[in-house]
Amino acid sequence: RDPIQKARSRFIAEGSFTAAELDSLDERAAGDVARAVEYAEASPEPDVSEALRDIFAETK
């Protein structure tokens, strides 16, 4: 009942994508996530005073 697996199967059955193309997309996405995690972990911790910055909109 995994919607991603169902979509994958449907795309392949319809001929929209090949399994190899979808595998390539999966690999790219995993690489993007790994790089984002690496960047986040290497970045300095934000200053506590910035914790709520740009979270709430000013009301008029």
C-alpha positions in Angstrom: 0.0 0.0 0.0 3.0 2.3 -0.4 1.8 5.1 -2.6 5.3 5.7 -4.0 5.7 2.1 -5.0 2.2 2.2 -6.5 3.1 5.3 -8.6 6.3 3.7 -9.6 4.6 0.6 -10.9 2.0 2.7 -12.7 4.6 4.8 -14.4 6.4 1.8 -15.6 3.2 0.0 -16.7 2.1 3.1 -18.6 5.5 3.5 -20.2 6.0 7.0 -18.7 9.3 5.9 -17.2 11.6 2.9 -17.3 12.7 1.3 -14.1 16.2 2.5 -14.8 15.0 6.1 -15.1 13.2 5.9 -11.8 16.2 4.3 -10.2 18.3 7.1 -11.4 15.8 9.7 -10.0 15.9 7.8 -6.6 19.7 7.9 -6.6 19.7 11.7 -7.4 17.2 12.4 -4.6 19.2 10.3 -2.1 22.3 12.3 -3.1 20.5 15.6 -2.7 19.3 14.6 0.7 22.8 13.4 1.8 24.4 16.7 0.6 21.7 18.7 2.4 22.3 16.8 5.7 26.1 17.2 5.3 25.7 20.9 4.8 23.3 21.3 7.8 25.6 19.3 10.1 28.6 21.3 9.0 26.8 24.6 9.5 27.1 26.5 12.8 24.2 26.4 15.2 21.9 29.5 14.7 21.9 32.1 17.3 19.1 31.6 19.8 17.9 35.2 19.2 17.1 34.1 15.6 14.9 31.2 16.6 11.6 32.9 15.9 12.7 35.2 13.1 10.5 35.1 10.1 8.1 32.7 11.7 5.2 35.0 12.4 3.8 37.7 10.1 3.2 41.1 11.5 -0.5 41.9 11.7 -1.9 45.4 11.0 
